[in-house]
């Protein structure tokens, strides 16, 4: 197995990226954003906002070289005032985003928040960070924006039987068996931030009995919610291995202190049937497993290999800690599988093309020149046995027609 986890100059393909912190921040109902940065830094977010029809909620305060030298703290409060005066409806929340340049300048964010809060007491303010230089820190942008979102929840008068799903950007599919299993444990509705249209309605999440963290960026926020709101959390990341799914449900039942009489057999059998159908359709067509599709690409690759699929490449810039055991398993048991860094500077050579392949993920499809691709980003909507079934159905139909990769990227609205 070739393995090249090197820290080198990055190549960023048109298919690289995710939702971006600006778009994630807009999950907060009744919020707007003010991005404070040089104009070049805001380009990707602005273009994405226009494509996603969110431009009305995003404004910019462009700073120049003189502002950088002299500091721009005093420019932000009047810019916020101008923004609030211009909006047709007063927002409940304003995110003030700063770029990585701000990390070098050292703006006093606490003092800024205090000033803004005093001037506009009816509006809640948070500082957001678009600083890729913090990727190796404890709070990179995907983590810090989750912290900001859930810090806006205030303690409730009492807990109900709801469960919050934290970290994932799309709610778990209503068809997932997770919903029925939670009900068997005595829980109620599975809540997700995307379900709310008003800020006051969003406060319902503060009343939940449990936070279920199914994506790593939400772990820190869940810990903060435990301290502030008294909501315990369980980390249960998305898995595509049936044994791990079963173990996860056991952990959830133990966490709830219950021994429910829940029959998983129909859900497991449906997943197994879907696996067999997909294997028959895919045949010997080589598969590429891409980190743009899976938060744990090595776990997904392991699952597919154990099911008998011809995985030829795993494309990932790095291996996150919760995926390390699966990366190690892959290297030990399947040395023929290639590991390719999607942002390695040699990727720009395009010398490792696999046009006849199926890529699960847009970035893998772009670099390999795959004729076929599965339209999946960051496990969105998938969980449990139903998640496996859905993935298999996507693989089963991947060969129906060549992929229009440009259209796939455009529809998702990738932001570097």
One Martini backbone bead per residue (centre of mass of N, CA, C, O) as a GRO file, in nm:
protein
  416
    1UNK     BB    1   0.095   0.037   0.024
    2UNK     BB    2   0.042   0.360  -0.036
    3UNK     BB    3   0.181   0.628   0.180
    4UNK     BB    4   0.137   1.010   0.205
    5UNK     BB    5   0.151   1.171   0.493
    6UNK     BB    6   0.210   1.489   0.398
    7UNK     BB    7   0.343   1.815   0.464
    8UNK     BB    8   0.242   2.016   0.207
    9UNK     BB    9   0.174   2.161  -0.054
   10UNK     BB   10  -0.139   2.261  -0.164
   11UNK     BB   11  -0.397   2.108  -0.347
   12UNK     BB   12  -0.702   2.251  -0.493
   13UNK     BB   13  -0.975   2.134  -0.603
   14UNK     BB   14  -1.296   2.188  -0.726
   15UNK     BB   15  -1.385   1.930  -0.521
   16UNK     BB   16  -1.288   2.081  -0.277
   17UNK     BB   17  -1.461   2.063   0.026
   18UNK     BB   18  -1.746   2.225   0.176
   19UNK     BB   19  -1.967   2.427   0.333
   20UNK     BB   20  -1.862   2.604   0.537
   21UNK     BB   21  -1.889   2.832   0.794
   22UNK     BB   22  -2.097   3.022   0.675
   23UNK     BB   23  -2.316   2.808   0.611
   24UNK     BB   24  -2.330   2.682   0.890
   25UNK     BB   25  -2.416   2.942   1.040
   26UNK     BB   26  -2.699   2.953   0.874
   27UNK     BB   27  -2.850   2.745   1.058
   28UNK     BB   28  -2.921   2.984   1.214
   29UNK     BB   29  -3.191   3.126   1.302
   30UNK     BB   30  -3.216   3.457   1.256
   31UNK     BB   31  -2.944   3.514   1.089
   32UNK     BB   32  -2.636   3.693   1.042
   33UNK     BB   33  -2.344   3.810   0.845
   34UNK     BB   34  -2.008   3.941   0.916
   35UNK     BB   35  -1.735   3.993   0.707
   36UNK     BB   36  -1.390   4.038   0.811
   37UNK     BB   37  -1.191   4.129   0.526
   38UNK     BB   38  -1.033   4.076   0.268
   39UNK     BB   39  -1.166   4.036  -0.040
   40UNK     BB   40  -1.033   3.757  -0.115
   41UNK     BB   41  -1.141   3.590   0.137
   42UNK     BB   42  -1.466   3.617   0.045
   43UNK     BB   43  -1.522   3.482  -0.230
   44UNK     BB   44  -1.628   3.192  -0.178
   45UNK     BB   45  -1.861   3.265   0.012
   46UNK     BB   46  -2.011   3.453  -0.183
   47UNK     BB   47  -2.061   3.256  -0.412
   48UNK     BB   48  -2.209   3.045  -0.246
   49UNK     BB   49  -2.439   3.229  -0.145
   50UNK     BB   50  -2.554   3.281  -0.425
   51UNK     BB   51  -2.609   2.983  -0.504
   52UNK     BB   52  -2.785   2.941  -0.220
   53UNK     BB   53  -2.957   3.198  -0.157
   54UNK     BB   54  -2.778   3.377   0.096
   55UNK     BB   55  -2.691   3.680   0.049
   56UNK     BB   56  -2.898   3.832   0.246
   57UNK     BB   57  -2.706   3.714   0.508
   58UNK     BB   58  -2.442   3.848   0.368
   59UNK     BB   59  -2.166   4.049   0.476
   60UNK     BB   60  -1.911   4.312   0.418
   61UNK     BB   61  -1.587   4.406   0.565
   62UNK     BB   62  -1.343   4.569   0.414
   63UNK     BB   63  -0.994   4.546   0.438
   64UNK     BB   64  -0.688   4.707   0.456
   65UNK     BB   65  -0.366   4.775   0.513
   66UNK     BB   66  -0.421   5.001   0.717
   67UNK     BB   67  -0.608   4.835   0.902
   68UNK     BB   68  -0.399   4.624   0.979
   69UNK     BB   69  -0.193   4.817   1.109
   70UNK     BB   70  -0.411   4.981   1.305
   71UNK     BB   71  -0.665   4.846   1.322
   72UNK     BB   72  -1.038   4.734   1.330
   73UNK     BB   73  -1.222   4.748   1.583
   74UNK     BB   74  -1.370   5.038   1.527
   75UNK     BB   75  -1.526   4.935   1.256
   76UNK     BB   76  -1.744   4.727   1.347
   77UNK     BB   77  -1.980   4.865   1.501
   78UNK     BB   78  -2.073   5.055   1.264
   79UNK     BB   79  -2.119   4.821   1.064
   80UNK     BB   80  -2.341   4.686   1.227
   81UNK     BB   81  -2.533   4.928   1.229
   82UNK     BB   82  -2.565   4.946   0.922
   83UNK     BB   83  -2.678   4.664   0.886
   84UNK     BB   84  -2.930   4.683   1.072
   85UNK     BB   85  -3.056   4.927   0.914
   86UNK     BB   86  -3.076   4.767   0.629
   87UNK     BB   87  -3.256   4.564   0.740
   88UNK     BB   88  -3.587   4.455   0.729
   89UNK     BB   89  -3.498   4.246   0.958
   90UNK     BB   90  -3.429   4.180   1.273
   91UNK     BB   91  -3.199   4.003   1.416
   92UNK     BB   92  -3.098   3.770   1.668
   93UNK     BB   93  -2.823   3.713   1.502
   94UNK     BB   94  -2.460   3.788   1.494
   95UNK     BB   95  -2.199   3.709   1.283
   96UNK     BB   96  -1.849   3.768   1.327
   97UNK     BB   97  -1.617   3.735   1.082
   98UNK     BB   98  -1.283   3.616   1.069
   99UNK     BB   99  -0.970   3.587   0.964
  100UNK     BB  100  -0.645   3.472   0.981
  101UNK     BB  101  -0.531   3.757   1.018
  102UNK     BB  102  -0.645   3.795   1.310
  103UNK     BB  103  -0.443   3.603   1.455
  104UNK     BB  104  -0.201   3.811   1.409
  105UNK     BB  105  -0.327   4.071   1.544
  106UNK     BB  106  -0.526   4.044   1.805
  107UNK     BB  107  -0.818   4.073   1.858
  108UNK     BB  108  -1.055   4.184   2.098
  109UNK     BB  109  -1.331   3.997   2.130
  110UNK     BB  110  -1.450   4.052   2.409
  111UNK     BB  111  -1.468   4.360   2.379
  112UNK     BB  112  -1.641   4.356   2.125
  113UNK     BB  113  -1.886   4.204   2.246
  114UNK     BB  114  -1.942   4.410   2.467
  115UNK     BB  115  -2.001   4.649   2.282
  116UNK     BB  116  -2.228   4.523   2.112
  117UNK     BB  117  -2.416   4.443   2.349
  118UNK     BB  118  -2.458   4.740   2.449
  119UNK     BB  119  -2.569   4.863   2.175
  120UNK     BB  120  -2.731   4.562   2.113
  121UNK     BB  121  -2.933   4.396   2.332
  122UNK     BB  122  -3.132   4.237   2.111
  123UNK     BB  123  -2.855   4.107   2.022
  124UNK     BB  124  -2.663   3.836   1.926
  125UNK     BB  125  -2.310   3.762   1.961
  126UNK     BB  126  -2.054   3.623   1.738
  127UNK     BB  127  -1.738   3.479   1.682
  128UNK     BB  128  -1.594   3.397   1.377
  129UNK     BB  129  -1.377   3.149   1.205
  130UNK     BB  130  -1.157   3.187   0.910
  131UNK     BB  131  -0.886   2.959   0.991
  132UNK     BB  132  -0.686   2.728   0.846
  133UNK     BB  133  -0.433   2.751   1.047
  134UNK     BB  134  -0.618   2.580   1.275
  135UNK     BB  135  -0.644   2.271   1.197
  136UNK     BB  136  -0.434   2.157   1.435
  137UNK     BB  137  -0.621   2.235   1.648
  138UNK     BB  138  -0.880   2.224   1.885
  139UNK     BB  139  -1.026   2.482   1.701
  140UNK     BB  140  -1.137   2.452   1.428
  141UNK     BB  141  -1.377   2.573   1.229
  142UNK     BB  142  -1.584   2.328   1.258
  143UNK     BB  143  -1.581   2.358   1.574
  144UNK     BB  144  -1.631   2.663   1.638
  145UNK     BB  145  -1.913   2.678   1.499
  146UNK     BB  146  -2.051   2.476   1.683
  147UNK     BB  147  -2.005   2.628   1.943
  148UNK     BB  148  -2.166   2.879   1.860
  149UNK     BB  149  -2.441   2.759   1.806
  150UNK     BB  150  -2.481   2.616   2.104
  151UNK     BB  151  -2.428   2.877   2.283
  152UNK     BB  152  -2.735   2.992   2.220
  153UNK     BB  153  -2.828   2.817   2.438
  154UNK     BB  154  -3.062   2.812   2.700
  155UNK     BB  155  -3.173   2.743   2.985
  156UNK     BB  156  -3.423   2.544   3.100
  157UNK     BB  157  -3.687   2.449   3.305
  158UNK     BB  158  -3.692   2.162   3.147
  159UNK     BB  159  -3.704   1.829   3.064
  160UNK     BB  160  -3.744   1.617   2.803
  161UNK     BB  161  -3.751   1.346   2.546
  162UNK     BB  162  -3.536   1.457   2.378
  163UNK     BB  163  -3.300   1.449   2.092
  164UNK     BB  164  -2.984   1.546   1.996
  165UNK     BB  165  -2.818   1.621   1.690
  166UNK     BB  166  -2.461   1.641   1.666
  167UNK     BB  167  -2.245   1.779   1.391
  168UNK     BB  168  -2.439   1.740   1.181
  169UNK     BB  169  -2.573   1.896   0.873
  170UNK     BB  170  -2.783   1.658   0.852
  171UNK     BB  171  -3.044   1.496   0.903
  172UNK     BB  172  -3.163   1.211   0.981
  173UNK     BB  173  -3.326   0.990   0.834
  174UNK     BB  174  -3.657   0.901   0.876
  175UNK     BB  175  -3.589   0.585   0.792
  176UNK     BB  176  -3.435   0.537   1.030
  177UNK     BB  177  -3.408   0.320   1.306
  178UNK     BB  178  -3.327   0.524   1.525
  179UNK     BB  179  -3.604   0.641   1.597
  180UNK     BB  180  -3.737   0.378   1.707
  181UNK     BB  181  -3.521   0.314   1.917
  182UNK     BB  182  -3.555   0.565   2.089
  183UNK     BB  183  -3.848   0.504   2.163
  184UNK     BB  184  -3.780   0.230   2.311
  185UNK     BB  185  -3.608   0.412   2.533
  186UNK     BB  186  -3.806   0.682   2.586
  187UNK     BB  187  -3.779   0.865   2.358
  188UNK     BB  188  -3.819   1.109   2.129
  189UNK     BB  189  -3.732   1.339   1.938
  190UNK     BB  190  -3.513   1.403   1.671
  191UNK     BB  191  -3.298   1.667   1.678
  192UNK     BB  192  -3.232   1.954   1.455
  193UNK     BB  193  -3.133   2.259   1.352
  194UNK     BB  194  -3.277   2.241   1.059
  195UNK     BB  195  -3.586   2.240   1.185
  196UNK     BB  196  -3.554   2.553   1.232
  197UNK     BB  197  -3.701   2.896   1.183
  198UNK     BB  198  -3.652   2.989   1.483
  199UNK     BB  199  -3.498   3.091   1.765
  200UNK     BB  200  -3.710   3.006   1.974
  201UNK     BB  201  -3.742   2.717   1.865
  202UNK     BB  202  -3.442   2.629   1.907
  203UNK     BB  203  -3.460   2.622   2.228
  204UNK     BB  204  -3.568   2.328   2.251
  205UNK     BB  205  -3.283   2.185   2.266
  206UNK     BB  206  -3.241   2.257   2.580
  207UNK     BB  207  -3.462   2.014   2.672
  208UNK     BB  208  -3.299   1.780   2.628
  209UNK     BB  209  -3.168   1.458   2.741
  210UNK     BB  210  -2.988   1.422   2.469
  211UNK     BB  211  -2.668   1.390   2.306
  212UNK     BB  212  -2.600   1.302   1.967
  213UNK     BB  213  -2.281   1.231   1.837
  214UNK     BB  214  -2.207   1.181   1.473
  215UNK     BB  215  -1.985   1.418   1.463
  216UNK     BB  216  -1.683   1.540   1.562
  217UNK     BB  217  -1.734   1.863   1.565
  218UNK     BB  218  -1.954   1.822   1.822
  219UNK     BB  219  -1.806   1.745   2.090
  220UNK     BB  220  -1.735   2.015   2.222
  221UNK     BB  221  -2.022   2.127   2.232
  222UNK     BB  222  -2.138   1.898   2.408
  223UNK     BB  223  -1.959   1.960   2.652
  224UNK     BB  224  -2.071   2.248   2.695
  225UNK     BB  225  -2.370   2.159   2.732
  226UNK     BB  226  -2.323   1.995   2.985
  227UNK     BB  227  -2.232   2.239   3.160
  228UNK     BB  228  -2.473   2.446   3.095
  229UNK     BB  229  -2.744   2.229   3.056
  230UNK     BB  230  -2.715   1.915   3.146
  231UNK     BB  231  -2.638   1.748   2.881
  232UNK     BB  232  -2.578   1.455   2.783
  233UNK     BB  233  -2.332   1.251   2.595
  234UNK     BB  234  -2.295   1.062   2.281
  235UNK     BB  235  -2.056   0.899   2.090
  236UNK     BB  236  -2.186   0.811   1.744
  237UNK     BB  237  -2.057   0.729   1.476
  238UNK     BB  238  -2.061   0.668   1.165
  239UNK     BB  239  -2.138   0.344   1.017
  240UNK     BB  240  -2.073   0.042   0.783
  241UNK     BB  241  -2.052  -0.171   1.005
  242UNK     BB  242  -2.247  -0.402   1.147
  243UNK     BB  243  -2.094  -0.448   1.414
  244UNK     BB  244  -2.076  -0.143   1.492
  245UNK     BB  245  -2.374  -0.082   1.492
  246UNK     BB  246  -2.453  -0.282   1.710
  247UNK     BB  247  -2.266  -0.162   1.929
  248UNK     BB  248  -2.392   0.122   1.930
  249UNK     BB  249  -2.673   0.035   2.029
  250UNK     BB  250  -2.575  -0.082   2.295
  251UNK     BB  251  -2.457   0.183   2.404
  252UNK     BB  252  -2.724   0.338   2.401
  253UNK     BB  253  -2.877   0.155   2.596
  254UNK     BB  254  -2.677   0.181   2.832
  255UNK     BB  255  -2.698   0.489   2.860
  256UNK     BB  256  -3.019   0.461   2.920
  257UNK     BB  257  -3.077   0.200   3.098
  258UNK     BB  258  -3.167  -0.021   2.879
  259UNK     BB  259  -3.378  -0.322   2.757
  260UNK     BB  260  -3.491  -0.348   2.468
  261UNK     BB  261  -3.753  -0.478   2.249
  262UNK     BB  262  -3.567  -0.479   1.964
  263UNK     BB  263  -3.592  -0.540   1.611
  264UNK     BB  264  -3.314  -0.560   1.384
  265UNK     BB  265  -3.343  -0.774   1.159
  266UNK     BB  266  -3.489  -0.624   0.923
  267UNK     BB  267  -3.261  -0.408   0.892
  268UNK     BB  268  -3.024  -0.597   0.843
  269UNK     BB  269  -3.144  -0.755   0.602
  270UNK     BB  270  -3.175  -0.510   0.416
  271UNK     BB  271  -2.873  -0.452   0.404
  272UNK     BB  272  -2.779  -0.728   0.292
  273UNK     BB  273  -2.941  -0.716   0.029
  274UNK     BB  274  -2.810  -0.455  -0.074
  275UNK     BB  275  -2.525  -0.563  -0.091
  276UNK     BB  276  -2.577  -0.785  -0.303
  277UNK     BB  277  -2.684  -0.604  -0.526
  278UNK     BB  278  -2.435  -0.420  -0.550
  279UNK     BB  279  -2.227  -0.638  -0.616
  280UNK     BB  280  -2.363  -0.732  -0.880
  281UNK     BB  281  -2.338  -0.450  -1.023
  282UNK     BB  282  -2.033  -0.378  -0.985
  283UNK     BB  283  -1.832  -0.600  -0.946
  284UNK     BB  284  -1.506  -0.511  -1.087
  285UNK     BB  285  -1.538  -0.227  -1.027
  286UNK     BB  286  -1.358   0.018  -0.924
  287UNK     BB  287  -1.300   0.171  -0.605
  288UNK     BB  288  -1.346   0.495  -0.452
  289UNK     BB  289  -1.258   0.632  -0.136
  290UNK     BB  290  -1.379   0.942  -0.003
  291UNK     BB  291  -1.355   1.210   0.228
  292UNK     BB  292  -1.604   1.372   0.109
  293UNK     BB  293  -1.814   1.133   0.193
  294UNK     BB  294  -1.637   1.058   0.454
  295UNK     BB  295  -1.531   1.091   0.776
  296UNK     BB  296  -1.456   0.763   0.760
  297UNK     BB  297  -1.294   0.622   0.505
  298UNK     BB  298  -1.160   0.364   0.632
  299UNK     BB  299  -1.416   0.239   0.740
  300UNK     BB  300  -1.562   0.223   0.469
  301UNK     BB  301  -1.350   0.052   0.324
  302UNK     BB  302  -1.362  -0.187   0.514
  303UNK     BB  303  -1.654  -0.258   0.469
  304UNK     BB  304  -1.636  -0.308   0.162
  305UNK     BB  305  -1.421  -0.530   0.177
  306UNK     BB  306  -1.584  -0.724   0.365
  307UNK     BB  307  -1.819  -0.745   0.139
  308UNK     BB  308  -1.644  -0.757  -0.160
  309UNK     BB  309  -1.523  -0.500  -0.266
  310UNK     BB  310  -1.318  -0.321  -0.516
  311UNK     BB  311  -1.095  -0.159  -0.351
  312UNK     BB  312  -0.827   0.073  -0.469
  313UNK     BB  313  -0.897   0.354  -0.311
  314UNK     BB  314  -0.791   0.603  -0.073
  315UNK     BB  315  -0.904   0.939  -0.020
  316UNK     BB  316  -0.683   1.137   0.193
  317UNK     BB  317  -0.520   1.380   0.373
  318UNK     BB  318  -0.602   1.224   0.641
  319UNK     BB  319  -0.603   1.071   0.971
  320UNK     BB  320  -0.820   1.039   1.199
  321UNK     BB  321  -0.826   0.906   1.506
  322UNK     BB  322  -1.112   0.741   1.466
  323UNK     BB  323  -0.958   0.594   1.192
  324UNK     BB  324  -0.687   0.444   1.254
  325UNK     BB  325  -0.760   0.139   1.285
  326UNK     BB  326  -0.852   0.118   0.981
  327UNK     BB  327  -0.590   0.198   0.851
  328UNK     BB  328  -0.422  -0.029   0.973
  329UNK     BB  329  -0.588  -0.261   0.858
  330UNK     BB  330  -0.543  -0.191   0.562
  331UNK     BB  331  -0.229  -0.213   0.561
  332UNK     BB  332  -0.223  -0.518   0.661
  333UNK     BB  333  -0.461  -0.661   0.462
  334UNK     BB  334  -0.441  -0.423   0.205
  335UNK     BB  335  -0.169  -0.338   0.023
  336UNK     BB  336  -0.316  -0.278  -0.263
  337UNK     BB  337  -0.423  -0.028  -0.140
  338UNK     BB  338  -0.452   0.301  -0.205
  339UNK     BB  339  -0.308   0.602  -0.077
  340UNK     BB  340  -0.443   0.937  -0.123
  341UNK     BB  341  -0.369   1.266  -0.138
  342UNK     BB  342  -0.576   1.528  -0.228
  343UNK     BB  343  -0.349   1.781  -0.147
  344UNK     BB  344  -0.118   1.702  -0.293
  345UNK     BB  345   0.108   1.835  -0.512
  346UNK     BB  346   0.098   1.577  -0.713
  347UNK     BB  347  -0.203   1.578  -0.803
  348UNK     BB  348  -0.164   1.784  -1.049
  349UNK     BB  349  -0.056   1.558  -1.254
  350UNK     BB  350  -0.260   1.330  -1.320
  351UNK     BB  351  -0.112   1.010  -1.278
  352UNK     BB  352  -0.392   0.857  -1.131
  353UNK     BB  353  -0.595   0.739  -1.325
  354UNK     BB  354  -0.964   0.611  -1.317
  355UNK     BB  355  -1.209   0.606  -1.543
  356UNK     BB  356  -1.351   0.309  -1.464
  357UNK     BB  357  -1.458   0.419  -1.202
  358UNK     BB  358  -1.594   0.440  -0.871
  359UNK     BB  359  -1.678   0.728  -0.690
  360UNK     BB  360  -1.697   0.808  -0.344
  361UNK     BB  361  -1.684   1.115  -0.440
  362UNK     BB  362  -1.581   1.411  -0.586
  363UNK     BB  363  -1.271   1.428  -0.550
  364UNK     BB  364  -1.207   1.146  -0.657
  365UNK     BB  365  -1.333   1.189  -0.938
  366UNK     BB  366  -1.154   1.420  -1.034
  367UNK     BB  367  -0.864   1.290  -1.002
  368UNK     BB  368  -0.950   1.013  -1.164
  369UNK     BB  369  -1.176   1.044  -1.386
  370UNK     BB  370  -1.448   0.941  -1.322
  371UNK     BB  371  -1.740   0.820  -1.471
  372UNK     BB  372  -1.831   0.742  -1.179
  373UNK     BB  373  -2.063   0.847  -0.908
  374UNK     BB  374  -2.126   0.928  -0.571
  375UNK     BB  375  -2.370   1.132  -0.412
  376UNK     BB  376  -2.163   1.218  -0.139
  377UNK     BB  377  -2.158   1.400   0.184
  378UNK     BB  378  -2.059   1.349   0.496
  379UNK     BB  379  -2.292   1.129   0.556
  380UNK     BB  380  -2.556   1.255   0.474
  381UNK     BB  381  -2.832   1.108   0.653
  382UNK     BB  382  -2.661   0.874   0.768
  383UNK     BB  383  -2.762   0.568   0.956
  384UNK     BB  384  -2.699   0.268   1.007
  385UNK     BB  385  -2.864   0.036   0.830
  386UNK     BB  386  -2.987   0.249   0.643
  387UNK     BB  387  -2.718   0.366   0.554
  388UNK     BB  388  -2.620   0.114   0.410
  389UNK     BB  389  -2.855   0.085   0.216
  390UNK     BB  390  -2.816   0.358   0.075
  391UNK     BB  391  -2.528   0.317  -0.024
  392UNK     BB  392  -2.595   0.067  -0.198
  393UNK     BB  393  -2.796   0.210  -0.386
  394UNK     BB  394  -2.591   0.409  -0.498
  395UNK     BB  395  -2.402   0.193  -0.616
  396UNK     BB  396  -2.607   0.042  -0.795
  397UNK     BB  397  -2.664   0.332  -0.967
  398UNK     BB  398  -2.384   0.446  -1.071
  399UNK     BB  399  -2.396   0.289  -1.368
  400UNK     BB  400  -2.635   0.423  -1.525
  401UNK     BB  401  -2.455   0.698  -1.540
  402UNK     BB  402  -2.269   0.940  -1.606
  403UNK     BB  403  -2.114   1.192  -1.451
  404UNK     BB  404  -2.191   1.530  -1.343
  405UNK     BB  405  -1.965   1.692  -1.169
  406UNK     BB  406  -2.031   1.991  -1.194
  407UNK     BB  407  -2.324   1.964  -1.095
  408UNK     BB  408  -2.266   1.838  -0.820
  409UNK     BB  409  -2.101   2.077  -0.710
  410UNK     BB  410  -2.310   2.298  -0.754
  411UNK     BB  411  -2.542   2.180  -0.576
  412UNK     BB  412  -2.375   2.176  -0.306
  413UNK     BB  413  -2.164   2.413  -0.256
  414UNK     BB  414  -1.864   2.438  -0.250
  415UNK     BB  415  -1.609   2.525   0.001
  416UNK     BB  416  -1.278   2.606   0.080
   0.00000   0.00000   0.00000
